[in-house]
Structures are given as structure tokens and as C-alpha cells.
């Protein structure tokens, strides 16, 4: 175990928080999955779901380990060539989805011969954030013009969002918000950001009008997320209200210290209790203490991302950490906000805690890239420390040699050995 830990490179604090969140996830997932086990198999034995979640977490850590060993500057080039591949996957997902747990298929595709499904929008987000970081770091030395950035930066961004928006408004909004934050941090001109924000809002409104005018042209979840926004603002009763009410009952039942691990009652009534609404189950079983503890761990992880971005030696590294790290925290905050009805139902999972292989693995890819950036800083620090040790050792050798030479000179030079300068004169006399 000690050898394994020493082989892990990068920021050890980030490793620690990721491991703690993953380990904690086993308890609420095991508890919340009993409802699924009963509905699907007629028994409350959730051991199968626990083992499945454990396998997904182990694969996720293997992904982090492999990705974090890749030099992060490689992803600069990879993002450029992977973005068109992502567009193809998104288009295929939009047209050829399958139903998963009653949800619309436009979010997932199934890998042939393996049977594993994954949400392509999460992969698209990772690739897009790295692509934006690449553009901003490349253009840092030259003035940015709106015309060039519109083609080189915003066209790929809006193409990606156009494929995601019909099926998943919340993910599209999250990606767009994070891109805006990233370009702001990357010192993209504010006047251009204002124009892009205006264009984005107008495009969204236009899409909603078209979707309502031609509902048959958009067979995915357009009506669903439009209805969710309407119901959230008008308090109309619907299925989402049922989920929110059960989540609030779970939170209220938890009190300060909770009912205890595995003693949740609302997990038997709350849909998606092991994924979208797992935070409500956490608060019910572990109380406000457990809820604030989870919230605090995400905030501390955010602080560590800020530290890692500050320490990065290149602009690309800084932007990659921000672009991949902040969305993880923002997604977690969105999931918790939905559980307490601060936001409409979005379908965003709680990173590293909710069950679901693809969401865990995509988060692990992002974390692996972040740790690759911190690994580079660690390697640079080690090289500097090694260089200092060598300089100190060399200086010690030089000082030692000088001291030996001085001692040798002192031993070979004495008053008795000195020749008397008057001796020639005395000899003449």
C-alpha cells in the first residue's frame, strides 16, 4: 500500500479528497439502491448494486491513475482533433438513443459488444473545456479580435451546445456558463463576452419558439425541460413536484444527526434516490451534519483546485485546472440545490458519490488531467530541489578542497624552514 501511495503523483490533497468522497459514496449508494433492488428483483438485497458501484469506482481510480501519468500538454493537441469526433457522437446520441430507466435516450449511447452506456455530453464538456483553454493560452501573446475568435473559438462552442441543448438543457447551460467563466479568467475582452452572452440568450429563446411551433420536429426532451421551468416558476403540480416533495421530506426527517446509516424511509418512494437525489438520502440518514460535511468537502476541493491553478507554471495549465475542476464543484452545488428546491430538476448527479459508471468515469478523466497538471509542478519542484542539493554538495566539495589546500600550505610553511635573507652576507664575513 505504501508503494502504491508513493507511486501516485500530483497534488496529494486532491487525491485524498477524491478518495474520501468515493469511499463515503458506498454507504448512501448501498442504502438507496435497496429500492431499485426491490422494484427489479422483488427483494431489497442491494448487494449487487454495491458490488457494481465498487467496480465502477475502482475503474474510475484506474482511469485517474492512467490519465494523470500523461503529460498534460498532450491534451492541448488531442482536444483539437477529438472535438469533431465528439460532434459525431453527440449527433448519433441525439438520433439513436435508447431508453434508460424510463429516461429519454438522447443523453446516452451504448457501446457495441460491451453493453456499457455513457453520456456523451460529459465527454464533450471535457474536450470543449480543454479546447477553450488551448485557444486562450495560444492567443495570449497576440491581440484577440472578435472576428477571429468567432470562428476559431465560439463556432466550435455553439456547435457543441447545439447538439446537447435539445436533450439536456441543464448540461448545456452548465457548459456554457463554465466556458464564459473560463474566457473571463483567460482575459477575453469583456465587450466580446457581453456580445456572446446576448447571442446565447437570443439563440436559446429562438430555439424555444421553434420547438413550441414545431413540437414534432424535436422528439427528445425539449418539452420536458420547458415544462420543468414553467412548473418551477408557477408551482404547477407534476412528477417533478413529487420528487422534490419526497426529497424535502427526507431532508426534514434527517434533523441534525440523521436517522442513521441505512435507515432512510424516503428512499422507498423517491425516484432516482441513488443518483439525482442521493443528497436528500444523505441528509436523511446523516442529518445536517452529514449534509454540511459533504458540502464542506466539495468546497475544500474547490479551494485546492484554486491552489493548483495558482501553482501551475503555464497559462494552459492554469486554465485546464479551472476549466475541468470548477464544473465538478458547480455540478455538485447544482445537485444539492435541486434537492432543496433552489433550482428546478436538472438530472445532474453528485460527482463521485452518485451511482452511475459513465458519470463517475468522466469525472475521473477530468480529475486525471488536473492531477497531470499538478504532477508537472511537482516534477519541476523536485528538479529544483535536486538542483539545489547538487549545488550545495558541489559547494561543500569546493569548500572542503579549499580547506585542505590551505591546511597543506600551512603544514609546509614554518619559520624554521624559511631561509635567512641575511645568510649570504653572513657567509661573506
Buried (B, 14 or more C-beta within 10 A) or exposed (E): EEEEEEEBBBBEBBBEBBBBBBEBBBBBBBBBBBBBBBEEEEEEEBEEBBEBBBEBBEBBBEBBBEBBBBEBBEBBEBBBEBBEEBBEBBEEBBEEBEEBEEBBBBBBBBEEEEEBBBBBBBBBBBBBBBBBBBBBBEBEEEEBEBEEBBEEBBEBBBBBBBBBBBBBBBBBBBBBBBBBBBBEBBEBBEEBEEBBEEEBEEBBEEBBEEBEEEEEEBEBBBEBBBBBEEBBEEEEEBEBBEBBBBBBBBBEBBEEEBBEEBEBBBBBBBBBBBBBBBBBBBBBBBBBEBBEBBBEBBBBBBEBBEBBBEBBEBBBBBBBBBBBBBBBBBBBBBBBBBBBBEBBBBBBBBBBBBBBBBBBBBBBBBBBBBBBBBBBBBEEEEEEEEEEEEEEEEEEEEEEEEEEEEEEEEEEEEEEEEEEEEEEEEEEE
